[in-house]
Amino acid sequence: MAPKPGPKARPALVRAAAVLDDGTGDVEVVYGTSTLKLDSRPFDVIISKMSEMNECGLYRATRFDLDKVVWLPWDTDWFEIRSDFFSPVIGKLTHEAIKLLQITWAYKQVAEGKA
């Protein structure tokens, strides 16, 4: 069964992008959730500082689940454009958040024996 969009829009980090032979695009994303699970998810990235949330376009603290990395078609079926934006992109990671993501991903790979 092919995956289909969920019932509501969620924030996501784009890790990679690809242009397919037919000219369409796919993006590799990490799903975000407001369910933080601070004690049980050591290898996820949590954006909770107000300055970082503002830069990322997040209106609440968000955990990006590094176990949920998927490739999705870059189209409006999967990526909603909010009424106050011109594209599905609502923000970007700060330099600090990028470093945190890189370090956390590396630790996760080592812990899983993939590095």
C-alpha positions as CSV (number, residue, x, y, z in Angstrom):
1,M,0.0,0.0,0.0
2,A,1.4,3.4,-1.0
3,P,1.7,6.0,1.7
4,K,-0.7,8.8,1.8
5,P,-0.8,12.2,3.5
6,G,-2.0,12.3,7.1
7,P,-5.0,14.1,8.4
8,K,-3.2,17.3,9.4
9,A,-0.1,19.3,8.4
10,R,3.0,18.7,10.4
11,P,6.4,20.4,10.5
12,A,9.2,18.5,8.9
13,L,12.9,19.0,8.3
14,V,14.1,18.5,4.8
15,R,17.3,16.4,4.8
16,A,17.8,15.9,1.1
17,A,16.1,16.6,-2.2
18,A,16.2,14.8,-5.6
19,V,15.0,15.5,-9.1
20,L,13.5,12.5,-10.7
21,D,13.8,11.5,-14.4
22,D,10.3,12.8,-15.1
23,G,11.3,16.3,-13.8
24,T,9.3,16.0,-10.5
25,G,11.0,16.3,-7.1
26,D,11.2,14.2,-4.0
27,V,12.4,15.3,-0.6
28,E,13.7,13.3,2.4
29,V,12.0,14.6,5.5
30,V,12.1,14.1,9.3
31,Y,8.7,14.4,10.9
32,G,8.1,16.9,13.7
33,T,5.6,16.6,16.6
34,S,4.7,18.6,19.6
35,T,4.8,15.5,21.8
36,L,8.2,16.0,23.2
37,K,9.0,12.7,25.1
38,L,12.0,14.3,26.8
39,D,12.9,11.3,28.9
40,S,12.5,8.5,26.3
41,R,13.9,9.9,22.9
42,P,17.6,10.7,23.3
43,F,18.3,10.7,19.6
44,D,15.7,13.2,18.5
45,V,16.1,16.9,17.9
46,I,14.0,19.2,20.0
47,I,13.6,22.9,19.1
48,S,12.3,24.6,22.2
49,K,14.2,28.0,22.5
50,M,11.9,30.8,21.4
51,S,14.5,32.3,19.1
52,E,15.0,29.0,17.3
53,M,11.3,28.4,17.2
54,N,10.8,31.8,15.5
55,E,13.6,31.1,12.9
56,C,12.1,27.7,12.2
57,G,8.5,29.1,11.9
58,L,7.3,26.9,14.7
59,Y,4.6,28.1,17.1
60,R,5.4,25.5,19.8
61,A,8.3,23.4,21.0
62,T,8.8,20.6,18.4
63,R,10.6,17.2,18.5
64,F,11.9,16.0,15.2
65,D,11.8,12.2,15.2
66,L,15.0,10.9,13.7
67,D,13.4,7.4,13.4
68,K,10.8,8.7,11.0
69,V,12.8,9.7,7.9
70,V,10.9,9.2,4.7
71,W,11.0,10.3,1.0
72,L,7.9,12.1,-0.2
73,P,6.9,13.7,-3.4
74,W,7.4,17.5,-3.4
75,D,3.9,18.5,-4.3
76,T,0.8,20.1,-2.7
77,D,-0.7,16.7,-1.8
78,W,2.1,16.3,0.8
79,F,3.1,19.9,1.5
80,E,0.5,22.4,2.4
81,I,1.0,26.1,1.6
82,R,-0.2,28.2,4.5
83,S,-2.3,31.2,3.6
84,D,0.3,33.6,4.8
85,F,3.2,32.0,2.8
86,F,4.1,31.5,-0.8
87,S,5.6,28.0,-0.4
88,P,5.4,25.1,2.0
89,V,8.7,26.4,3.6
90,I,7.9,28.2,6.8
91,G,11.4,28.6,8.2
92,K,14.9,27.3,8.5
93,L,17.1,25.9,11.2
94,T,19.4,28.2,13.1
95,H,23.1,27.4,13.0
96,E,22.9,26.0,16.5
97,A,20.0,23.7,15.5
98,I,21.9,22.5,12.5
99,K,24.9,21.6,14.7
100,L,22.5,19.9,17.2
101,L,21.0,17.9,14.3
102,Q,24.4,16.8,12.9
103,I,25.7,15.8,16.3
104,T,22.5,13.9,17.3
105,W,22.4,12.1,13.9
106,A,26.0,11.1,14.4
107,Y,25.4,9.8,17.9
108,K,22.3,7.9,16.7
109,Q,24.3,6.2,13.9
110,V,27.0,5.1,16.3
111,A,24.5,3.8,18.8
112,E,22.8,1.8,16.1
113,G,26.1,0.4,14.8
114,K,25.8,2.2,11.5
115,A,28.9,4.4,11.7
